[in-house]
Structures are given as C-alpha cells and as structure tokens.
C-alpha cells in the first residue's frame, strides 16, 4: 500500500477561521517580541560601529609596567582615547569628560575602564603617563608601546596621528630636554562593550557627558 499517496495535511481538517487566527498569531508574536511588544527600543546617541572589522585588540604596556590586552578588562565597558600628554586641549578635555562619565555612573562606574593610549611614545614615558593619566581618575590607565606597536594599534583602530617636528624647539619644562612639537591626531572616544568589542565612536564635535553616560548605561545593561 502506498501510504504517501493517501497522506493529507492535517490542517486541511481544521476550521478555517481557527487556522487563520493561529497562523496570524504565529506571525505576529515573534514580531512583537522582537520589538519589545511595540515599545521603541533604546538607541545609542553616539555613532554605532558595532560589527566593525577593526578595533579588535591591542597589546601594550600600562604605566605600571604591566602588559595589557583587551581581555584584561573583560566585564567592563571601556572608554578609550588616543592622545599625548603634551596635548594642550583635546586630550585633557577628553580625559576629564571620561572621568565625569565614571563618576556620574556612581557604583556602576566601577564597571568602566578608562584607557589613554599615547601616540607620542618618545616623550610619554611610563613615569610621565603615571603622573598624568590617574590625575583625571585613579582607575584610568595610560598605555604605551614602541613606535612600531603604536603604529600597529593606531592602524587597528583607524586612528590618524602625525608629529609636527618641523622647526620644533626644546622643551625643558617637562622633566628633561624634549623637542617641543604638536601631534595631530584623531580626537574621538571609542566605547567598547564588556566583551571587548568596539561598539561606539563619540566624535569630539558636540560630545556631551550625559550622552556618554546614557550609552554606557545601555552597554552595562546588555
């Protein structure tokens, strides 16, 4: 006996209205669930770069002499900024804003790590970073690498930097004879989630502490 030829879909015997109602529920239910039952989902205020195929890692030395990778900060949201200690404006401003974010989060601020990655390793010695970076927040770390390591991590995070050494004079006011020059560099803040994945880029233009607190809070909840 050919059982295949005698098989019929069982739904054919269902009441038509009952079948249509069931089908509609099966279609609508997951859509409502995905949309939070019709409620708008929270959105980031910064530029969302989730899934970017870069910014995936770093391997540098912090100002205490300890080698660091992103894995060291698992479970924390990371605020990362590339700059240099001789920077007159953008760098201290960014670090001050990052510190305000941590403080405004209250106890949750313990789950946030601030990183200052120097693009001027020649002058930014570990000792200099140790004096400069924690002055903004005691939990912040200054990271430094060789010129080759600095170039590597800058490329990984798509960071631009260039030292303007033409006509540079000496600068003896910072603990030794150093050439006095400026370094052009990207001035945005990167925000990485608790798995060390780059998620957001906060441009210096129109940046606000309250907006960063909002975005970091969302990441801490995810």
Helices and strands as residue ranges (DSSP letters): H 3-6, G 10-13, H 16-34, E 47-48, E 59-62, E 67-69, G 70-73, E 77-83, H 90-104, G 106-111, E 112-118, H 126-132, G 133-135, E 141-144, H 147-156, E 161-171, E 178-185, E 189-192, E 198-202, H 209-221
